[in-house]
Protein backbone atom coordinates (compact mmCIF):
# COMPACT_ATOMS: atom_id res chain seq x y z
CA UNK A 1 0.00 0.00 0.00
CA UNK A 2 1.49 3.32 -1.09
CA UNK A 3 1.65 6.55 0.85
CA UNK A 4 -0.17 9.43 -0.78
CA UNK A 5 1.34 12.88 -1.13
CA UNK A 6 -1.12 14.24 1.42
CA UNK A 7 -0.21 11.59 3.98
CA UNK A 8 3.48 12.07 3.36
CA UNK A 9 3.56 15.82 3.88
CA UNK A 10 0.45 16.30 6.09
CA UNK A 11 -0.25 19.35 3.96
CA UNK A 12 -4.00 19.48 3.63
CA UNK A 13 -5.63 19.46 7.09
CA UNK A 14 -8.53 21.70 5.95
CA UNK A 15 -9.25 19.66 2.80
CA UNK A 16 -8.53 22.59 0.51
CA UNK A 17 -8.40 20.85 -2.86
CA UNK A 18 -7.06 23.87 -4.77
CA UNK A 19 -4.00 24.19 -2.56
CA UNK A 20 -3.48 20.44 -2.65
CA UNK A 21 -3.43 20.62 -6.46
CA UNK A 22 -0.94 23.50 -6.46
CA UNK A 23 1.32 21.68 -4.03
CA UNK A 24 1.12 18.55 -6.16
CA UNK A 25 2.16 20.55 -9.24
CA UNK A 26 4.99 22.13 -7.24
CA UNK A 27 6.34 18.72 -6.27
CA UNK A 28 5.79 17.17 -9.72
CA UNK A 29 7.58 20.05 -11.45
CA UNK A 30 10.78 19.32 -9.48
CA UNK A 31 11.03 20.99 -6.11
CA UNK A 32 14.49 22.35 -6.89
CA UNK A 33 13.53 24.19 -10.07
CA UNK A 34 10.17 25.32 -8.74
CA UNK A 35 11.87 26.76 -5.64
CA UNK A 36 14.34 28.72 -7.78
CA UNK A 37 11.52 30.07 -9.93
CA UNK A 38 9.56 31.00 -6.80
CA UNK A 39 12.60 32.90 -5.52
CA UNK A 40 12.65 34.80 -8.82
CA UNK A 41 8.95 35.63 -8.28
CA UNK A 42 9.68 36.86 -4.76
CA UNK A 43 12.53 38.92 -6.22
CA UNK A 44 10.13 40.46 -8.74
CA UNK A 45 7.70 41.39 -5.98
CA UNK A 46 10.46 42.89 -3.80
CA UNK A 47 12.01 44.72 -6.76
CA UNK A 48 8.62 46.28 -7.45
CA UNK A 49 9.25 48.54 -4.43
CA UNK A 50 13.01 48.54 -3.97
CA UNK A 51 14.48 48.42 -7.50
CA UNK A 52 11.87 48.90 -10.22
CA UNK A 53 14.44 48.58 -13.03
CA UNK A 54 15.16 44.98 -11.99
CA UNK A 55 11.57 43.78 -12.29
CA UNK A 56 11.73 42.65 -15.91
CA UNK A 57 15.23 41.17 -15.51
CA UNK A 58 14.13 39.07 -12.55
CA UNK A 59 11.11 37.95 -14.58
CA UNK A 60 13.46 36.88 -17.36
CA UNK A 61 15.48 35.00 -14.76
CA UNK A 62 12.34 33.09 -13.75
CA UNK A 63 11.58 32.32 -17.40
CA UNK A 64 15.15 31.17 -18.01
CA UNK A 65 15.09 28.93 -14.94
CA UNK A 66 11.83 27.41 -16.14
CA UNK A 67 13.30 26.64 -19.55
CA UNK A 68 16.45 25.23 -17.97
CA UNK A 69 14.29 22.99 -15.78
CA UNK A 70 12.44 21.88 -18.90
CA UNK A 71 15.64 20.95 -20.73
CA UNK A 72 17.10 19.07 -17.77
CA UNK A 73 13.77 17.29 -17.28
CA UNK A 74 13.74 16.17 -20.90
CA UNK A 75 17.35 15.02 -20.71
CA UNK A 76 16.56 12.96 -17.62
CA UNK A 77 13.43 11.57 -19.29
CA UNK A 78 15.39 10.51 -22.36
CA UNK A 79 18.00 8.80 -20.19
CA UNK A 80 15.22 6.93 -18.36
CA UNK A 81 13.55 5.96 -21.66
CA UNK A 82 16.87 4.72 -23.00
CA UNK A 83 17.40 2.58 -19.88
CA UNK A 84 13.85 1.19 -19.93
CA UNK A 85 13.87 0.29 -23.60
CA UNK A 86 10.34 -0.14 -24.98
CA UNK A 87 7.73 1.95 -23.13
CA UNK A 88 4.15 2.96 -23.84
CA UNK A 89 3.11 6.29 -25.31
CA UNK A 90 1.08 7.08 -22.17
CA UNK A 91 4.23 7.07 -20.06
CA UNK A 92 5.96 9.40 -22.52
CA UNK A 93 2.98 11.80 -22.53
CA UNK A 94 2.91 11.80 -18.72
CA UNK A 95 6.60 12.67 -18.68
CA UNK A 96 6.07 15.51 -21.16
CA UNK A 97 3.24 16.87 -18.97
CA UNK A 98 5.48 16.87 -15.92
CA UNK A 99 8.37 18.42 -17.86
CA UNK A 100 6.16 21.35 -18.93
CA UNK A 101 5.20 22.40 -15.38
CA UNK A 102 8.41 24.36 -14.65
CA UNK A 103 8.43 26.36 -17.91
CA UNK A 104 4.77 27.26 -17.47
CA UNK A 105 5.54 28.56 -13.99
CA UNK A 106 8.52 30.50 -15.39
CA UNK A 107 6.28 32.04 -18.06
CA UNK A 108 3.81 33.03 -15.35
CA UNK A 109 6.59 34.76 -13.39
CA UNK A 110 7.70 36.59 -16.54
CA UNK A 111 4.15 37.72 -17.31
CA UNK A 112 3.80 39.06 -13.75
CA UNK A 113 7.03 41.00 -14.21
CA UNK A 114 5.87 42.42 -17.56
CA UNK A 115 2.56 43.57 -16.05
CA UNK A 116 4.33 45.18 -13.09
CA UNK A 117 6.90 46.82 -15.36
CA UNK A 118 4.17 48.14 -17.64
CA UNK A 119 2.21 49.58 -14.74
CA UNK A 120 5.31 51.24 -13.32
CA UNK A 121 6.54 52.74 -16.59
CA UNK A 122 5.86 56.48 -16.94
CA UNK A 123 3.31 57.54 -19.51
CA UNK A 124 4.09 60.26 -22.02
MOSUL-V216518 format. One record per pair of residues at least 12 apart in sequence whose C-alpha atoms are under 10 Angstrom apart, sorted by the first residue. I is the first residue (numbers start at 0). J is the second residue. Records with the same first field share a line. If there is no record, write none. Layout:
BEGIN
I: J ; J
END
This chain:
BEGIN
4: 19 ; 22 ; 23 ; 26
5: 19 ; 22 ; 23
10: 22
24: 97 ; 100 ; 101 ; 104
25: 37 ; 100 ; 101 ; 104
26: 97 ; 100
27: 96 ; 97 ; 98 ; 100 ; 101
28: 65 ; 68 ; 69 ; 72 ; 96 ; 97 ; 98 ; 99 ; 100 ; 101 ; 102 ; 103 ; 104
29: 68 ; 69 ; 72 ; 97 ; 98 ; 100 ; 101
30: 101
31: 68
32: 61 ; 64 ; 65 ; 66 ; 67 ; 68 ; 69 ; 71 ; 72 ; 101 ; 102 ; 104 ; 105
33: 61 ; 64 ; 65 ; 68 ; 100 ; 101 ; 102 ; 104 ; 105
34: 101
35: 60 ; 61 ; 64 ; 65 ; 68 ; 105
36: 57 ; 58 ; 60 ; 61 ; 62 ; 63 ; 64 ; 65 ; 68 ; 101 ; 102 ; 104 ; 105 ; 106 ; 107 ; 108
37: 61 ; 104 ; 105 ; 108
38: 57 ; 60 ; 61
39: 54 ; 56 ; 57 ; 58 ; 59 ; 60 ; 61 ; 62 ; 64 ; 105 ; 108 ; 109 ; 112
40: 54 ; 57 ; 58 ; 60 ; 61 ; 104 ; 105 ; 107 ; 108 ; 109 ; 111 ; 112
41: 57 ; 58 ; 108
42: 54 ; 56 ; 57 ; 58 ; 60 ; 61 ; 112
43: 55 ; 56 ; 57 ; 58 ; 59 ; 60 ; 61 ; 108 ; 109 ; 111 ; 112 ; 113 ; 115 ; 116
44: 57 ; 58 ; 111 ; 112 ; 115
46: 112 ; 115
47: 112 ; 115 ; 116 ; 119
51: 115 ; 116 ; 119 ; 120
52: 116 ; 119 ; 120
53: 112 ; 116
54: 109 ; 111 ; 112 ; 113 ; 114 ; 115 ; 116 ; 119
55: 108 ; 109 ; 110 ; 111 ; 112 ; 113 ; 114 ; 115 ; 116 ; 117
56: 109 ; 112 ; 113
57: 108 ; 109 ; 112
58: 105 ; 106 ; 107 ; 108 ; 109 ; 110 ; 111 ; 112 ; 113 ; 116
59: 105 ; 106 ; 108 ; 109 ; 110 ; 112 ; 113
60: 105 ; 108 ; 109
61: 101 ; 102 ; 104 ; 105 ; 106 ; 107 ; 108 ; 109 ; 112
62: 101 ; 102 ; 103 ; 104 ; 105 ; 106 ; 107 ; 108 ; 109 ; 110
63: 102 ; 105 ; 106 ; 109
64: 101 ; 102 ; 104 ; 105 ; 106
65: 98 ; 99 ; 100 ; 101 ; 102 ; 103 ; 104 ; 105 ; 106 ; 107 ; 108
66: 98 ; 99 ; 101 ; 102 ; 103 ; 104 ; 105 ; 106
67: 101 ; 102 ; 105
68: 98 ; 99 ; 100 ; 101 ; 102 ; 105
69: 95 ; 97 ; 98 ; 99 ; 100 ; 101 ; 102 ; 103
70: 98 ; 99 ; 102
71: 98
72: 94 ; 95 ; 97 ; 98 ; 99 ; 101
73: 94 ; 95 ; 97 ; 98 ; 99
75: 98
76: 91 ; 94 ; 95 ; 98
77: 91 ; 94
END
